[in-house]
Structure formats: structure tokens, C-alpha cells
């Protein structure tokens, strides 16, 4: 308890003093039990196998996995948005290029240009196929599998 400016303990009702005393005793008993458990675990288990610490670490890892899963979903969403914007932009630029070539009298796009366009279309189609929901027993997709299987070369 905090002392008043004169250095004396503040006065409480006797029932409050009894409760505060009981709580202080309980806190000391719990600290003693925690200390004994820590000593027992250190004596019974190797350095990094303390069950209490492993449970705490497991909880932290589960929280971090949930956060990473959210970040992966956000990354996939941003990747999809980028692919959509690039695809729209490239289609528009390709059309503009074809019109400019025709207006200037230059030859149309070459076979190599067509092959590059077809390759890009194939990559986008593969990405879209990966992003479709899995139908069957396990309807949840593994975000890491989606992320790593959709690397565009």
C-alpha cells in the first residue's frame, strides 16, 4: 500500500485490510509455486523442453502463423490486382501498337510478338486456375501452396 505524505499507511476498513492481506498472501504463495515448478521442470527436462515454456511458445507461434496467413492473403490479393492492371494495360498497349503500325504502313506484329503474347496469356490463365477454389473434401486452400505455386517466370 502507498504511504501518505506523512509516511504512515493509509487507513482502511478492517475488512479491506483483511482482504488485502489475504491477496498478498495468495500472491506470495503463487509466486512460490511458480518458482518450485520452474525448479522441478529444470531438474526433470532438458534445457529447452520445459513444458510450460513450450506451451507459451506454441501459443506465440500460433498467433504468428495467423498473422502470416493474413499477410499472405493480402499479398495474394495485391498480386491479383497487379496482374489484372498489367493485363488490361498490355491489351490496351497491344491494340494501340497494332493501330499505329497499320497507320504508319509498317508490317504488323511478328510471330515472336504473337508468341510472347500467347506465353503471357498462358501464365495469366495458370494463375487464374490456381486461384479458383478447390472443390472436394478440403475446401480450404493452403495460402503458402498458392503463393509458391504461382511464381511467374
C-alpha positions as CSV (number, residue, x, y, z in Angstrom):
1,X,0.0,0.0,0.0
2,X,1.2,3.5,-0.7
3,X,2.0,5.7,2.2
4,X,0.5,9.1,2.6
5,X,2.8,12.2,2.7
6,X,3.3,11.8,6.4
7,X,4.8,8.4,5.9
8,X,2.0,6.5,7.5
9,X,0.0,3.7,5.8
10,X,-3.5,4.8,4.8
11,X,-6.2,3.6,7.0
12,X,-8.8,1.2,5.5
13,X,-11.7,-0.5,7.0
14,X,-10.6,-3.7,8.8
15,X,-12.4,-5.9,6.3
16,X,-10.4,-4.2,3.4
17,X,-7.2,-4.8,5.3
18,X,-8.0,-8.5,5.7
19,X,-8.8,-8.8,2.0
20,X,-5.5,-7.0,1.1
21,X,-3.6,-9.2,3.4
22,X,-5.2,-12.4,2.0
23,X,-4.5,-11.3,-1.5
24,X,-0.8,-10.5,-0.7
25,X,-0.5,-14.0,1.0
26,X,-2.1,-15.6,-2.1
27,X,0.3,-13.7,-4.4
28,X,3.3,-14.9,-2.4
29,X,2.0,-18.5,-2.4
30,X,1.5,-18.4,-6.2
31,X,5.0,-17.0,-6.7
32,X,6.4,-19.8,-4.5
33,X,4.5,-22.4,-6.5
34,X,5.7,-20.9,-9.8
35,X,9.3,-21.0,-8.5
36,X,9.1,-24.6,-7.4
37,X,7.5,-25.7,-10.7
38,X,10.3,-23.9,-12.6
39,X,13.0,-25.7,-10.5
40,X,11.2,-29.0,-10.9
41,X,10.9,-28.6,-14.7
42,X,14.6,-27.6,-14.9
43,X,15.6,-30.7,-13.0
44,X,13.2,-33.0,-14.9
45,X,13.6,-31.8,-18.5
46,X,16.5,-30.8,-20.8
47,X,17.2,-27.1,-21.3
48,X,14.6,-26.2,-23.9
49,X,11.9,-28.8,-23.1
50,X,10.2,-27.0,-20.2
51,X,6.5,-27.8,-20.9
52,X,5.3,-24.5,-19.6
53,X,7.6,-22.6,-21.8
54,X,6.8,-24.9,-24.7
55,X,3.1,-24.2,-24.3
56,X,3.8,-20.4,-24.2
57,X,6.0,-20.7,-27.3
58,X,3.4,-22.7,-29.1
59,X,0.8,-20.0,-28.4
60,X,3.1,-17.4,-29.8
61,X,3.8,-19.4,-32.9
62,X,0.0,-20.0,-33.5
63,X,-0.5,-16.2,-33.2
64,X,2.3,-15.5,-35.6
65,X,1.0,-18.1,-38.1
66,X,-2.4,-16.4,-38.1
67,X,-0.8,-13.1,-38.7
68,X,1.4,-14.5,-41.5
69,X,-1.7,-16.2,-43.1
70,X,-3.4,-12.8,-43.2
71,X,-0.3,-11.2,-44.7
72,X,-0.2,-14.0,-47.4
73,X,-3.8,-13.4,-48.3
74,X,-3.1,-9.7,-48.6
75,X,-0.1,-10.4,-50.7
76,X,-2.1,-12.7,-53.0
77,X,-4.9,-10.0,-53.3
78,X,-2.3,-7.4,-54.2
79,X,-0.7,-9.8,-56.7
80,X,-4.0,-10.5,-58.4
81,X,-4.8,-6.7,-58.6
82,X,-1.3,-6.1,-60.1
83,X,-1.8,-8.9,-62.7
84,X,-5.3,-7.5,-63.6
85,X,-3.9,-4.0,-64.1
86,X,-1.0,-5.2,-66.1
87,X,-3.2,-7.4,-68.2
88,X,-5.6,-4.5,-69.0
89,X,-2.7,-2.2,-69.7
90,X,-0.9,-4.6,-72.0
91,X,-4.1,-5.4,-74.0
92,X,-4.6,-1.7,-74.5
93,X,-1.0,-1.1,-75.5
94,X,-1.0,-4.0,-77.9
95,X,-4.1,-2.6,-79.6
96,X,-2.6,0.8,-79.8
97,X,0.6,-0.6,-81.2
98,X,-1.3,-2.6,-83.9
99,X,-3.2,0.6,-84.9
100,X,0.0,2.7,-85.1
101,X,1.7,0.0,-87.1
102,X,-1.2,-0.1,-89.6
103,X,-1.5,3.7,-89.8
104,X,2.3,4.1,-90.4
105,X,2.4,1.4,-93.1
106,X,4.9,-0.8,-91.1
107,X,4.4,-4.5,-91.0
108,X,2.1,-5.9,-88.4
109,X,3.3,-7.7,-85.2
110,X,5.7,-10.5,-85.8
111,X,5.4,-14.2,-84.9
112,X,7.8,-13.6,-82.0
113,X,5.5,-10.9,-80.7
114,X,2.5,-13.2,-81.0
115,X,4.4,-16.0,-79.2
116,X,5.2,-13.6,-76.3
117,X,1.6,-12.6,-76.1
118,X,0.5,-16.2,-76.1
119,X,3.0,-17.0,-73.4
120,X,1.7,-14.2,-71.2
121,X,-1.8,-15.3,-71.7
122,X,-0.8,-18.8,-70.7
123,X,0.8,-17.6,-67.5
124,X,-2.2,-15.5,-66.6
125,X,-4.5,-18.5,-67.3
126,X,-2.3,-20.7,-65.0
127,X,-2.5,-18.0,-62.2
128,X,-6.3,-17.9,-62.6
129,X,-6.5,-21.7,-62.4
130,X,-4.5,-21.6,-59.1
131,X,-6.8,-19.0,-57.6
132,X,-10.0,-21.0,-58.2
133,X,-11.3,-22.5,-55.0
134,X,-10.6,-26.2,-54.6
135,X,-13.7,-28.3,-54.9
136,X,-13.8,-31.5,-52.9
137,X,-13.2,-32.7,-49.4
138,X,-10.8,-29.9,-48.3
139,X,-12.3,-26.6,-49.4
140,X,-9.7,-24.6,-47.7
141,X,-6.6,-23.7,-49.7
142,X,-3.2,-23.6,-48.2
143,X,-2.1,-20.0,-48.8
144,X,1.6,-20.9,-48.9
145,X,0.9,-23.5,-51.6
146,X,-1.0,-20.9,-53.7
147,X,1.8,-18.4,-53.2
148,X,4.7,-20.7,-54.1
149,X,2.9,-22.4,-57.0
150,X,2.1,-19.2,-58.7
151,X,5.6,-17.8,-59.3
152,X,5.7,-16.1,-62.6
153,X,8.9,-16.6,-64.5
